[in-house]
């Protein structure tokens, strides 16, 4: 295999939407004074039209209880929902789905609003916690809906994918392969690492691994809609969560309520095209950052943006040859440094962290770069509290059809011309080549014929889900409406634009659909 066959590695850049902003640059805001709600669910499940063999799942009654989660200023309650392991064979096993909502509920909620941060593999419950703590969900939405975070199948508190322990995950994410980058020895080391990861997932995850797919997760969402007592699904999904929401709309158009898809993925493009497009978009975003950096006194680079990009290329090659050693003994090579760059580029608010990381790396200090890489990888004080990397891999390996291992010279030419600094450091071990199950997903346009209006939000400077994907998805959806945010960073709602926030909330609360093509 050549390194270019590992375009799936770039798919990891479709990650959580607002977590970077909330954890690195957020500040707490007061939340609305809501009326306490009862701990027991009193709303009857919505089961109209449900096949008889699925009624035992759809007729569940929720038992809410205090969550075992982080300490926040707002009390959160949780419940567990049982779902079929395989919706095509509902009698062949069961999994658990964990959901959460604020314990202090609106006095007369307009129903539930499910939220998903993306990934695939990120926790909607964690998104709820951070949103409550750092104003990631508007006060008006909290006063209108039961805002419900959920962990999709395979993720965190729901029946999880499990692969590696903490030490093994450190080795998988940070150990530097033997041999020169691109050499046969280097390729063999990556393949060995990928195969070991896939084998561990097969051994430690159990039967659920085969059924961790977006289609199965979308069917889970309809179950959540019903047991929450909602005739229609109201949903706010970011990044990969837009693909999950669009898939739901395709499967259940008659059950679509108000859907916001922010930072959209184009479901019609192949995995390799997703990878190439993202690599190029991150290179462009990096150049935009450097142009801004050069205007400030603290920037470690001088000259033009082109000269700064050349300096970055030299820095990446330098740490690749001679990795920097972090305080805990781990090594920061070119791939880890690029992970740090990617983490910071998710939000313009985090650019100062990137400046500090690059300045430190130029001086031989890996501290801030390793902090950013750890944040992106979900590493906290030597542990991995969530299974985001494992769940991410499981979803992508099952969702994206297998492509040829041969990558054309034209592909390499495009990447080397349009992303000459970053592309070699954004490709890695192709775990999916060794996955124990064949992918079941298909790539194609999603139309969701008959669905109510769906709001698609795209950011012109989004490096993780490039703006062109939002344009494409809104065009594909029969009822799609595009809202454009002219700005930098990944996703737009609660990212600093009052215009976007107002439009999204007017749609979710009052059903006011913006004019198609509206711009903020």
C-alpha positions in Angstrom: 0.0 0.0 0.0 1.1 3.6 -0.5 0.4 6.2 2.1 -2.3 7.7 -0.2 -4.4 4.7 0.2 -4.9 5.8 3.7 -7.3 8.7 2.8 -9.6 7.3 5.5 -7.3 8.8 8.1 -8.4 12.3 7.0 -12.0 11.4 7.8 -11.1 11.7 11.4 -11.1 15.5 10.9 -14.9 15.4 10.8 -15.1 15.7 14.6 -17.1 17.3 17.3 -18.5 20.7 16.5 -18.3 23.1 19.4 -16.4 21.2 22.0 -13.1 22.9 21.1 -14.6 26.3 21.6 -16.4 25.4 24.8 -13.4 23.8 26.5 -10.6 26.0 25.3 -12.2 29.4 25.0 -15.6 29.2 26.7 -16.9 31.1 29.7 -20.0 30.3 31.7 -23.2 32.2 31.3 -26.3 32.2 33.5 -29.1 29.8 32.4 -32.8 30.4 32.4 -34.8 30.0 35.5 -36.9 26.9 34.5 -39.7 25.2 36.3 -38.6 21.9 37.9 -40.1 18.8 36.2 -41.0 15.4 37.5 -38.5 12.7 37.6 -40.9 10.1 36.1 -41.8 10.3 32.4 -45.5 10.8 32.1 -45.8 11.2 28.3 -47.0 8.1 26.5 -44.8 6.8 23.8 -45.7 7.8 20.2 -46.2 4.4 18.5 -48.5 5.2 15.6 -47.6 3.1 12.6 -45.0 1.0 14.3 -44.7 -2.6 13.2 -45.9 -5.1 15.8 -42.5 -6.7 16.2 -41.0 -3.4 17.2 -43.7 -2.4 19.7 -41.9 -3.9 22.7 -39.1 -1.4 22.1 -41.4 1.6 21.1 -43.7 1.1 24.1 -40.9 1.5 26.8 -41.6 3.8 29.6 -38.6 6.0 30.7 -37.3 6.0 34.2 -35.3 9.2 34.8 -32.6 9.3 37.5 -29.7 11.5 38.5 -26.8 11.2 36.1 -23.4 10.0 37.1 -21.5 12.7 35.3 -19.4 15.8 35.7 -20.3 18.4 38.3 -22.1 21.3 36.6 -24.1 24.3 37.8 -27.2 22.6 36.3 -28.6 19.3 37.5 -29.0 16.7 34.7 -31.1 13.5 34.7 -30.5 10.4 32.6 -32.5 7.4 31.4 -31.7 4.2 29.5 -33.5 3.0 26.4 -33.3 -0.6 25.1 -32.9 -0.9 21.3 -32.5 -3.9 18.9 -28.9 -4.7 18.2 -29.9 -5.1 14.6 -33.0 -3.3 13.4 -33.3 -5.8 10.5 -33.5 -8.6 13.0 -35.0 -7.1 16.2 -35.2 -10.4 18.1 -31.5 -11.2 17.7 -30.1 -9.2 20.6 -30.4 -5.8 22.4 -28.2 -2.8 23.2 -28.7 0.2 25.5 -28.9 3.8 24.6 -28.2 6.4 27.3 -30.0 9.8 27.1 -29.9 12.9 29.3 -31.8 16.2 29.8 -31.7 19.1 32.3 -33.6 18.2 35.4 -35.2 21.7 35.6 -37.5 21.5 32.6 -39.6 24.1 30.9 -43.1 24.4 32.4 -44.8 23.4 29.2 -42.1 22.0 26.8 -42.8 22.0 23.1 -41.4 18.5 22.9 -37.9 17.2 22.8 -34.9 18.6 20.9 -32.3 15.9 20.3 -28.7 17.2 19.9 -25.6 15.4 18.4 -22.1 16.9 18.3 -20.8 14.8 15.4 -17.7 12.6 15.3 -18.8 10.0 14.5 -18.2 8.9 18.0 -18.7 12.0 20.1 -21.0 12.0 23.1 -24.3 14.0 22.9 -24.5 13.7 26.7 -21.1 15.4 27.0 -22.3 18.0 24.6 -25.3 18.7 26.8 -23.1 19.1 29.9 -20.7 21.5 28.2 -23.5 23.4 26.5 -25.3 24.0 29.9 -22.0 25.1 31.5 -20.8 27.3 28.6 -24.0 28.6 26.9 -23.7 26.2 24.0 -27.5 26.0 23.7 -29.5 29.2 23.6 -31.5 30.1 26.7 -34.6 30.4 24.5 -34.2 26.8 23.3 -33.8 25.6 26.9 -36.9 27.4 27.8 -38.8 25.9 24.9 -37.7 22.3 24.7 -36.6 19.3 26.7 -33.1 19.4 25.2 -31.9 15.8 25.1 -28.3 14.7 24.6 -27.8 11.1 23.6 -24.9 8.8 23.1 -25.4 6.9 19.8 -24.9 3.2 19.7 -21.2 2.3 20.1 -20.5 5.6 21.9 -19.5 6.2 25.5 -22.4 5.6 27.9 -24.5 3.6 25.4 -23.4 0.1 24.5 -19.9 1.0 23.5 -17.2 -0.1 21.0 -14.1 -1.1 23.0 -10.7 -1.7 21.6 -7.6 -0.5 23.5 -6.6 0.4 27.1 -5.1 3.8 27.9 -1.5 2.7 27.3 -2.3 1.0 24.1 -4.2 4.0 22.9 -1.2 6.2 23.7 1.0 3.9 21.6 -1.6 3.9 18.7 -2.0 7.6 18.6 1.5 8.9 19.4 4.2 6.3 18.7 6.2 7.2 15.7 6.6 4.4 13.1 10.0 3.1 12.3 11.7 4.1 9.1 11.6 7.2 7.0 8.1 8.6 6.1 6.8 6.8 3.0 9.4 4.0 3.1 8.4 0.3 3.0 9.5 0.0 6.6 7.3 2.9 7.6 4.3 1.5 5.6 4.7 -1.9 7.2 4.7 -0.4 10.7 1.5 1.5 10.0 -0.1 -1.7 8.7 0.9 -3.6 11.8 -0.5 -0.9 14.0 -3.8 -0.7 12.0 -4.3 -4.5 12.1 -3.6 -4.7 15.8 -6.2 -2.0 16.4 -8.9 -3.7 14.3 -8.2 -7.1 16.0 -8.5 -5.5 19.4 -11.9 -3.9 18.5 -13.1 -7.3 17.3 -12.0 -9.0 20.4 -13.2 -6.5 23.0 -16.4 -5.0 21.5 -18.6 -8.1 21.1 -21.4 -8.5 18.5 -22.4 -4.8 18.5 -19.3 -3.9 16.4 -21.0 -5.2 13.2 -24.0 -3.0 13.8 -22.4 0.4 14.6 -23.6 2.2 11.5 -25.3 5.5 10.8 -28.4 3.8 9.4 -28.8 1.7 12.6 -28.2 4.9 14.7 -30.8 6.8 12.7 -33.3 4.1 13.4 -32.3 4.4 17.1 -33.2 8.1 16.9 -36.7 7.3 15.8 -37.0 5.0 18.8 -35.9 7.9 21.1 -38.4 10.2 19.4 -41.2 7.8 20.2 -40.3 6.9 23.8 -39.9 10.6 24.5 -43.5 11.0 23.4 -42.9 13.1 20.3 -44.9 12.6 17.1 -42.1 14.3 15.2 -38.3 14.6 15.7 -36.8 18.0 16.4 -33.0 17.8 16.1 -29.8 19.9 16.1 -26.9 18.1 14.6 -23.4 19.2 14.0 -20.7 18.0 11.6 -21.2 14.2 11.2 -24.4 14.7 13.1 -25.7 16.3 9.9 -25.2 13.0 8.1 -27.0 11.2 10.9 -29.9 13.7 10.7 -30.1 13.6 7.0 -30.2 9.8 7.1 -33.0 10.0 9.6 -34.9 12.3 7.3 -34.4 9.8 4.4 -35.7 6.9 6.4 -38.5 8.7 8.3 -39.5 11.8 6.2 -43.0 11.7 7.7 -41.6 12.0 11.2 -39.4 15.0 10.5 -40.2 18.0 12.6 -37.6 20.8 12.7 -34.1 19.7 11.8 -31.0 21.9 11.8 -27.9 20.4 10.1 -24.9 22.6 11.0 -21.5 22.0 9.3 -22.9 19.6 6.7 -21.4 16.5 5.2 -22.2 15.7 1.6 -23.5 12.1 1.7 -22.9 11.6 -2.0 -19.1 11.9 -2.0 -16.8 8.9 -1.6 -14.5 8.4 1.4 -11.4 9.2 -0.6 -13.0 12.4 -1.9 -14.0 13.4 1.7 -10.4 12.9 2.7 -8.9 14.9 -0.1 -11.4 17.7 0.3 -10.7 18.0 4.0 -7.0 18.0 3.7 -7.1 20.8 1.1 -9.6 22.8 3.3 -7.4 22.5 6.3 -4.4 23.7 4.3 -6.4 26.7 3.2 -7.5 27.4 6.8 -4.0 27.1 8.0 -2.8 29.6 5.5 -5.7 32.0 6.6 -4.5 31.6 10.2 -0.9 32.3 9.3 -1.9 35.5 7.4 -3.7 36.6 10.6 -0.8 35.5 12.8 1.7 37.6 10.8 -0.2 40.7 11.7 0.5 40.3 15.4 3.6 40.9 17.5 3.5 37.4 19.1 3.6 35.5 15.8 6.8 33.3 15.6 7.0 33.7 11.8 8.0 36.7 9.6 7.5 37.7 6.0 4.6 36.6 3.8 2.1 33.8 4.3 4.0 31.8 1.7 7.2 32.2 3.7 5.4 31.2 6.9 4.0 28.1 5.2 7.6 27.2 4.1 8.7 27.6 7.7 6.0 25.4 8.9 6.9 22.7 6.4 10.5 22.9 7.7 9.2 22.6 11.3 7.1 19.5 10.5 10.0 17.9 8.7 12.3 18.7 11.6 10.1 17.2 14.3 9.6 14.2 12.0 13.3 13.6 11.9 14.0 14.5 15.6 10.7 14.4 17.6 10.3 16.7 20.6 10.0 15.0 23.9 7.1 16.1 26.1 7.3 16.3 29.9 5.7 12.8 30.3 8.2 11.3 27.9 6.0 11.0 24.9 7.4 12.2 21.6 5.8 14.9 19.4 6.5 14.0 15.8 5.1 15.5 12.6 1.7 13.7 12.8 1.1 14.8 16.4 2.1 18.3 15.6 -0.3 18.3 12.7 -3.1 17.0 15.0 -2.4 20.0 17.2 -2.7 22.3 14.3 -6.0 20.7 13.2 -7.4 20.9 16.7 -6.9 24.7 16.9 -8.2 25.4 13.4 -11.7 24.3 14.4 -12.4 27.7 15.8 -10.8 31.1 15.2 -11.1 31.7 18.9 -8.4 29.1 19.4 -5.8 30.5 17.1 -3.8 32.0 20.0 -3.3 28.5 21.3 -1.9 27.5 17.9 0.5 30.5 17.9 1.7 29.4 21.3 2.1 25.8 20.2 4.1 26.6 17.1 6.3 29.1 18.9 7.0 26.5 21.5 7.8 23.8 19.0 10.2 26.1 17.2 12.0 26.5 20.6 11.9 22.7 21.2 9.0 22.9 23.7 6.2 20.4 23.0 3.9 21.4 25.9 1.2 23.4 24.1 1.3 21.3 20.9 0.9 18.1 23.0 -2.0 19.8 24.9 -3.8 20.5 21.7 -3.2 17.0 20.3 -4.4 15.5 23.5 -7.5 17.6 23.4 -8.3 16.5 19.9 -7.7 12.8 20.8 -9.8 13.0 24.0 -6.8 12.3 26.3 -7.0 13.7 29.8 -4.2 13.2 32.4 -3.0 10.0 30.7 -6.5 8.4 30.3 -9.2 8.4 27.6 -12.5 9.0 29.4 -14.5 8.4 26.2 -14.1 5.9 23.4 -14.4 8.6 20.7 -11.5 7.3 18.6 -12.8 3.7 18.7 -16.4 4.6 17.9 -15.3 7.0 15.2 -13.3 4.2 13.5 -16.2 1.8 13.8 -18.7 4.1 12.1 -16.4 5.1 9.3 -15.3 1.5 8.6 -18.9 0.4 8.3 -20.4 3.5 6.6 -17.9 4.0 3.7 -17.8 1.4 1.0 -14.4 -0.2 0.3 -12.4 1.6 -2.4 -9.5 0.4 -4.5 -6.1 0.3 -2.7 -4.6 1.9 -5.8 -4.4 5.6 -5.6 -3.7 7.4 -8.9 -0.9 9.7 -9.6 -3.5 12.3 -10.3 -4.7 12.1 -6.7 -1.2 12.6 -5.4 -0.7 15.5 -7.8 -3.8 17.2 -6.6 -2.8 16.9 -2.9 0.8 17.8 -3.5 -0.3 20.9 -5.4 -3.2 22.1 -3.3 -2.0 20.9 0.2 1.8 20.7 -0.1 2.6 21.4 3.5 0.0 19.4 5.3 -1.1 16.4 3.3 1.7 13.9 4.2 1.0 14.5 7.9 -2.8 14.0 7.7 -2.8 10.4 6.4 -2.1 7.4 8.6 -2.9 3.9 9.4 -5.9 2.5 7.4 -7.6 0.5 10.1 -10.6 -0.1 7.8 -8.4 -2.3 5.5 -8.3 -4.8 8.4 -11.8 -4.3 9.8 -13.5 -7.6 10.8 -16.8 -6.8 9.0 -17.5 -5.6 5.4 -19.0 -2.1 5.2 -22.7 -1.9 4.7 -23.1 1.8 4.1 -23.6 3.4 0.7 -22.7 6.8 -0.6 -25.5 8.7 -2.5 -27.6 11.7 -2.5 -30.2 12.1 0.2 -33.6 13.7 -0.8 -35.9 13.0 2.1 -39.0 13.4 -0.1 -42.0 14.6 1.8 -40.0 15.9 4.8 -40.8 19.2 6.4 -38.4 22.1 5.8 -34.8 21.2 6.9 -32.3 24.0 7.7 -28.7 23.4 6.5 -26.1 25.8 7.9 -22.7 26.2 6.2 -19.6 28.2 7.1 -17.5 29.6 4.2 -14.2 29.1 6.1 -15.0 25.7 7.6 -12.0 23.4 7.3 -13.6 20.2 8.6 -16.8 20.2 6.6 -16.1 22.5 3.7 -18.8 24.9 2.7 -19.4 23.2 -0.6 -20.8 20.2 1.2 -23.5 22.4 2.9 -24.4 23.8 -0.5 -24.6 20.3 -2.0 -26.7 18.8 0.9 -29.2 21.7 0.9 -29.6 21.3 -2.8 -30.1 17.5 -2.6 -32.8 17.7 0.1 -36.2 18.3 -1.4 -37.0 20.6 1.5 -33.5 21.9 2.2 -32.9 25.5 3.0 -29.3 26.9 3.1 -28.1 29.4 5.6 -24.6 30.7 5.0 -22.2 32.1 7.6 -19.3 34.1 6.2 -16.6 33.3 8.7 -13.9 30.9 9.9 -14.2 27.7 11.9 -16.2 24.6 12.1 -20.0 25.1 12.4 -21.8 28.3 13.1 -24.5 28.1 15.7 -23.3 29.6 19.0 -19.9 30.3 17.4 -20.1 34.1 17.7 -22.7 35.1 15.1 -25.9 36.7 16.5 -27.3 36.5 13.0 -26.9 32.7 12.8 -28.1 32.2 16.4 -31.3 34.2 15.8 -32.1 32.4 12.5 -31.6 29.0 14.0 -33.6 29.7 17.1 -36.4 31.4 15.1 -36.7 28.3 13.0 -36.6 25.8 15.9 -38.9 27.8 18.2 -41.3 29.5 15.8 -40.9 27.5 12.6 -39.7 30.5 10.7 -37.7 29.2 7.8 -35.0 31.6 6.5 -35.0 32.5 2.9 -33.0 30.0 0.9 -29.5 31.3 0.4 -29.7 33.8 3.3 -26.3 35.0 4.5 -25.0 36.1 7.9 
